[in-house]
């Protein structure tokens, strides 16, 4: 089998299509049940994305005095574009929930499709990618990114299927597909381009002929990726400075390790440590499985001849990815997820005894099932909190300006970092922590000192004792907070006795949440 063709060799498992199909159904079911079971998902950034959808759908409502939603083609717009095509209709909370259901099913399905293209038959092993459904980018709530990830595997499968087609036809197909993927999400587009580049370098190295001719063919095949690249350069040069800043940082060796494990871990499930533990176990299992690639005999994974180039190029990209890029954080979490998805599609077990195969299957099923069970508990806990939050804020007038704060020591509690965004969606209130600068949401200049581009609820001591907790340039929005805001929303139990401070009066307290009216507005 040459490196230029997709493998189509027969296999005993090729005649048992029903086993991979059942694995897909079961894995998808376990993945989506926790997502479908409640309205509010414990994904860090998701409330901000939902609030942005709400503002886009209600451009003339109470929030119009603060925000405008512009229709621009930015390279992280997958769900934003879908919401627009959907007509901005319905509840954005429910819309986002079903979008995440689509992500979970398509992530598993697209990986299995890619494996089918690579090996010529459906594989059970590729269904084990369900171990990655609840990954670091998912828990962070990177909605546009995770929804775009399955399309990387899907389009890579299309690329492999097109290898025997005429060059002009391939270009005609992938010029629009590459541009679509660029608009969906830049990092997914970049990962797709890297995988395709790795594949085509591998193909050209295996071909005979003059080096200049092979280099020219490689350059022609990469043309579909040039247009989005030029588009990006133009946008970057013409755009105004982003409110989110332009910080870029490569990070440390520990950040590389964190990036490798990011497809398995949770960043915000400290209340359900079993999720993190099982994710770590999954990561160890997959990495140990990957190490068997270096074995010459015995039970081991083997890589399809056609996928050596993509795996190598994606591995290099994963190692070189910075942790910050032009104000965007956790860049090093993105490529590893795609790398591991391609890994599951590109590999198969060889010389695996029936008993060992059964043990592997039981392990994967157990981890996926138990993690899904604890994910259900995590979602239920968060959903209950958000219902309390909405009860505590039900008397808020539309257009009210609300400053979210945390009890001492809770500022870094990621689980509720952006929970306050739900009062934007459900109460038409203004909060200073919606994302600005990397999406279509724009804050009117009048309110520029009332907001931060990407912050979370701050420690309440920062407003109560500004002599001790000096206001940094990054926290300008809390200067003269009594004048700027109408209400303070405490997202935790009151451990500093705000109710004894004459500047506040309690409006409502439900569960851990308390809404205070500011009595000393200037």
CORUR-V863560 format. One record per run of one state. SS is the DSSP state (H for helix, E for strand, - for the rest). FROM is the first residue (numbers start at 0). LEN is the number of residues. If there is no record, write none. Layout:
ss->SS from->FROM len->LEN
ss->SS from->FROM len->LEN
//
This chain:
ss->- from->0 len->11
ss->H from->11 len->4
ss->- from->15 len->1
ss->H from->16 len->20
ss->- from->36 len->9
ss->H from->45 len->12
ss->- from->57 len->4
ss->H from->61 len->4
ss->- from->65 len->1
ss->E from->66 len->3
ss->- from->69 len->8
ss->H from->77 len->8
ss->- from->85 len->6
ss->H from->91 len->28
ss->- from->119 len->5
ss->H from->124 len->8
ss->- from->132 len->3
ss->H from->135 len->5
ss->- from->140 len->2
ss->H from->142 len->22
ss->- from->164 len->2
ss->H from->166 len->18
ss->- from->184 len->1
ss->H from->185 len->21
ss->- from->206 len->4
ss->H from->210 len->11
ss->- from->221 len->2
ss->H from->223 len->15
ss->- from->238 len->10
ss->E from->248 len->1
ss->- from->249 len->3
ss->H from->252 len->9
ss->- from->261 len->11
ss->H from->272 len->22
ss->- from->294 len->5
ss->E from->299 len->4
ss->- from->303 len->1
ss->H from->304 len->16
ss->- from->320 len->3
ss->E from->323 len->2
ss->- from->325 len->2
ss->E from->327 len->2
ss->- from->329 len->1
ss->H from->330 len->16
ss->E from->346 len->4
ss->- from->350 len->3
ss->H from->353 len->39
ss->- from->392 len->8
ss->E from->400 len->6
ss->- from->406 len->7
ss->H from->413 len->3
ss->- from->416 len->2
ss->H from->418 len->9
ss->- from->427 len->2
ss->E from->429 len->2
ss->- from->431 len->9
ss->E from->440 len->3
ss->- from->443 len->1
ss->H from->444 len->6
ss->- from->450 len->7
ss->E from->457 len->2
ss->- from->459 len->1
ss->H from->460 len->4
ss->- from->464 len->8
ss->H from->472 len->6
ss->- from->478 len->2
ss->H from->480 len->4
ss->- from->484 len->2
ss->E from->486 len->4
ss->- from->490 len->7
ss->H from->497 len->3
ss->- from->500 len->3
ss->E from->503 len->7
ss->- from->510 len->2
ss->E from->512 len->6
ss->- from->518 len->4
//
